[in-house]
Each structure stands twice: as structure tokens, then as C-alpha cells.
Amino acid sequence: MAARILVVDDEKEIVRLIRIALVREGFRATPVYTGEDALLEIRKNPPDLVILDRVLPGIDGLTVCQKTRSHPPTERLPIIMLTALDQEVDKLLGLGMGADDYLTKPFSMRELVARIKAVLRRSQMPREKLIIENGNLKLDTARHQAFREEKLLSLTYTEFRLLQFLMENKGLALSRISLLDEVWEEDYSFTTRIVDVYIARLREKIGLDRIETVRGIGYRFK
């Protein structure tokens, strides 16, 4: 069955154009125009991916993203955030809230569709049956679950991939560029600062002392 995309934007003309582009590519599209309606739809009938405008009436996009990530059934739901703001700090804030990708208005529908396909491809990628353990941390890559002292951690898809790569290369100093290439791959045009954002989030969840900063290089999993 074709993937269903939830399109959340209060600008109805943008929603109309996005729906046309998605249907042409074989996707199903469900439109909503407020943050409240987006949360209701995500909880009631989770889509395969959300296109989420940052500025919405009532509950804004950042809050929608945060609430989606904090709700276990939807914590790994792929989210692409849209914004009219073109500042790097704004992009990092959105990604730091858990968005998988970030697109600045105005954008081409071709680019949006390419981003959607990339995020869906990565989120649906088959994984080997493998358990990775280090101290009180355990990753079950088949089930895409992470545990700390047997307690299930709430990690986004990108956080899990980053932690897996770090643990697989424990003891090695990994540059920000290598982490960016491995976790975000060529589909993304983020700066290396996004690596710092995700490392900070991981440290909060797995312990501040597990990931060491290697000055002038990047990071090392201890």
C-alpha cells in the first residue's frame, strides 16, 4: 500500500500544491491545518510520515514534534519540518526537537518529494538481527530498541543510528564528518553542528560520561 503522508500547514494553497505533488508520486496525502488537529490525527491514525510546518495557529510545529517524540507509539514517526526561517540556529532547534529533516520555504516540490523518499527509505531499511552491549547499554538492532539498565530508552530513528555507529566503533575517535556521512548520508545537507546537537541529546539519555569529546576531531564512545 502507498505510504500515507500527513501534511500539516495553515497555508491552504501550500497544502494543495503539496498534495498534488504527492499524489503524482503515488503517495496518499491527508491534510490538516492546525497543530491540535495534527496531534489528534497522529494519535488516532498514525501516518507513515509527517510534513510539519513550524509556525501554526495554536500549538506550533516544534511542540507537535516534541509531543510526537514523547509518545511511545509515535516516537520514531518520520517528520520533515517546514519553515520560512532560514537561520542555521533555527534549523538546529527543529532537528534538536526530533525532526528527521528540515526544509526552508520556498522550496521546490521535487526537492520535497526527494527528501520524503530519502527519509522513508532510511526509516524502512531492513536491519540485521544483532545485539550490541556495552556496560549497562544494550541495543537490539532487529527490534530497533535501546536499553539502559534494562530500561527501554526513547530514541528517535536518527539517535538510534548514531548510538549504534558509536557503539560499533567504541574506542575510536570519530570525526564529525564521518558521523554525518554514516548517519545522515548523502541525502542530507546539514552542517556538522547537527552532530553536536544529537550527541548532546544522546548524552542526556545514556549518561554524560559515555561519549567523550575528542578535541579537534569529534567524539569517541568509551
Legacy VTK file of the C-alpha trace (Angstrom):
# vtk DataFile Version 3.0
C-alpha trace
ASCII
DATASET POLYDATA
POINTS 222 float
0.000 0.000 0.000
1.216 3.507 -0.808
2.703 5.451 2.086
0.354 7.947 3.710
1.738 11.423 4.346
0.196 13.803 6.873
0.573 17.394 5.588
0.352 19.996 8.365
0.336 23.660 7.299
-2.090 26.535 7.827
-1.443 27.879 4.304
-4.079 26.042 2.295
-2.510 26.808 -1.084
0.774 25.231 0.010
-1.105 22.186 1.280
-2.933 21.914 -2.058
0.315 22.038 -4.048
1.996 19.506 -1.776
-0.971 17.135 -2.093
-0.854 17.333 -5.887
2.880 16.582 -5.895
2.473 13.659 -3.501
-0.417 12.073 -5.370
1.560 12.309 -8.620
4.327 10.318 -6.933
1.921 7.636 -5.755
1.605 8.727 -2.121
-1.603 9.221 -0.177
-1.942 12.638 1.456
-4.008 13.722 4.467
-4.193 17.498 5.116
-4.665 19.248 8.467
-4.231 22.930 9.209
-3.568 23.268 12.950
-1.211 21.757 15.499
-4.133 20.452 17.543
-5.600 18.593 14.572
-2.161 17.239 13.690
-1.721 15.715 17.155
-5.212 14.207 17.039
-4.572 12.631 13.649
-1.124 11.345 14.644
-2.524 9.707 17.786
-5.703 8.377 16.140
-4.326 7.192 12.807
-0.504 7.442 12.630
0.730 8.174 9.082
3.939 6.884 7.531
5.498 10.374 7.577
4.579 13.910 8.658
5.303 17.117 6.757
5.074 19.693 9.541
5.126 23.467 9.287
6.900 25.109 12.185
4.553 28.127 12.509
0.976 27.005 13.130
-2.022 28.576 14.862
-2.405 27.354 18.437
0.107 24.583 19.049
3.203 25.268 16.942
5.167 22.737 14.914
8.008 22.400 17.405
5.539 21.445 20.126
3.794 18.974 17.821
7.172 17.409 17.050
8.143 17.245 20.716
4.819 15.707 21.788
5.007 13.160 18.974
8.509 12.131 20.053
7.480 11.842 23.715
4.556 9.488 22.915
5.956 5.905 22.697
3.698 4.668 19.847
4.832 7.561 17.614
8.304 8.322 18.935
10.002 7.092 15.718
7.466 8.545 13.277
9.444 10.262 10.454
8.982 14.060 10.480
10.070 16.639 7.917
9.734 20.174 9.234
8.967 23.218 7.067
9.770 26.808 7.965
10.050 30.260 6.435
13.074 30.919 8.656
16.472 30.317 7.089
18.798 30.577 10.077
21.102 27.687 10.966
20.239 28.016 14.648
16.551 27.634 13.749
17.266 24.500 11.737
19.285 23.042 14.603
16.451 23.813 17.019
13.943 21.955 14.864
16.251 18.983 14.400
17.070 19.069 18.087
13.371 18.619 18.833
13.473 15.386 16.856
12.697 16.282 13.238
14.353 13.945 10.715
14.803 16.636 8.079
14.217 20.354 7.641
13.173 22.302 4.539
13.104 26.081 4.176
10.306 27.876 2.319
10.136 28.485 -0.578
11.129 25.020 -1.756
10.616 23.004 -4.925
8.150 20.133 -4.860
10.803 17.978 -6.498
13.139 18.568 -3.557
10.378 17.874 -1.040
9.489 14.579 -2.730
13.186 13.599 -2.810
13.502 14.320 0.926
10.354 12.307 1.659
11.647 9.301 -0.276
15.029 9.530 1.459
13.540 9.685 4.967
11.099 6.851 4.246
13.841 4.727 2.724
16.044 5.161 5.766
13.244 4.525 8.260
12.178 1.323 6.484
15.680 -0.037 5.921
15.923 -3.718 6.984
18.238 -4.390 9.894
20.334 -7.395 10.862
19.437 -9.374 13.953
22.154 -8.177 16.248
22.546 -7.353 19.912
25.219 -4.810 20.827
26.099 -4.498 24.507
28.450 -2.192 26.378
28.252 -1.842 30.140
24.672 -1.074 31.094
23.686 -0.277 27.496
22.145 -2.783 25.093
20.972 -2.260 21.517
18.614 -4.665 19.790
19.048 -3.643 16.153
16.441 -6.125 14.880
13.737 -4.531 17.002
15.365 -1.087 16.890
15.303 -0.801 20.672
17.859 0.549 23.127
18.045 -0.268 26.835
19.898 1.276 29.742
19.987 -0.930 32.827
17.190 -2.984 31.195
15.014 0.132 30.902
13.785 0.932 27.390
15.131 4.238 26.102
13.052 6.604 23.993
15.298 7.228 20.975
14.397 8.637 17.579
15.469 6.761 14.466
18.445 9.086 13.952
19.506 8.914 17.613
19.465 5.124 17.444
21.592 5.047 14.269
24.090 7.454 15.787
24.369 5.450 19.011
24.707 2.191 17.075
27.573 3.573 14.983
29.337 4.915 18.064
28.996 1.617 19.931
30.135 -0.418 16.929
33.283 1.725 16.830
33.891 2.031 20.579
37.300 3.371 21.490
37.839 5.018 18.108
37.955 8.789 17.638
35.260 9.527 15.048
35.207 12.850 13.252
32.001 14.852 12.920
32.248 14.424 9.145
32.403 10.626 9.436
29.400 10.625 11.782
27.491 12.913 9.421
28.299 10.714 6.429
27.370 7.492 8.206
24.170 8.582 9.950
22.741 11.228 7.637
24.359 10.001 4.398
24.386 11.913 1.114
20.671 12.715 1.247
21.280 15.474 3.774
22.929 18.858 3.600
23.289 19.515 7.328
26.359 21.136 8.793
28.467 19.249 11.303
26.812 21.232 14.104
23.819 18.914 13.928
26.138 16.131 15.133
26.813 18.150 18.292
23.053 18.596 18.824
22.411 14.854 18.614
25.423 13.961 20.761
24.068 16.278 23.473
20.675 14.555 23.264
22.227 11.115 23.461
24.314 12.072 26.483
21.168 13.111 28.310
19.631 9.698 27.670
22.550 7.287 28.093
24.750 9.168 30.559
27.047 12.149 30.197
30.236 10.106 30.582
29.629 7.510 27.839
30.554 9.704 24.866
33.872 11.527 25.096
34.680 14.705 23.186
37.958 14.382 21.271
39.203 17.938 20.898
39.807 18.953 17.297
38.372 15.699 15.941
34.933 14.709 17.159
33.718 12.031 19.561
34.603 8.618 20.993
32.377 6.060 22.689
34.094 4.902 25.867
LINES 1 223
222 0 1 2 3 4 5 6 7 8 9 10 11 12 13 14 15 16 17 18 19 20 21 22 23 24 25 26 27 28 29 30 31 32 33 34 35 36 37 38 39 40 41 42 43 44 45 46 47 48 49 50 51 52 53 54 55 56 57 58 59 60 61 62 63 64 65 66 67 68 69 70 71 72 73 74 75 76 77 78 79 80 81 82 83 84 85 86 87 88 89 90 91 92 93 94 95 96 97 98 99 100 101 102 103 104 105 106 107 108 109 110 111 112 113 114 115 116 117 118 119 120 121 122 123 124 125 126 127 128 129 130 131 132 133 134 135 136 137 138 139 140 141 142 143 144 145 146 147 148 149 150 151 152 153 154 155 156 157 158 159 160 161 162 163 164 165 166 167 168 169 170 171 172 173 174 175 176 177 178 179 180 181 182 183 184 185 186 187 188 189 190 191 192 193 194 195 196 197 198 199 200 201 202 203 204 205 206 207 208 209 210 211 212 213 214 215 216 217 218 219 220 221
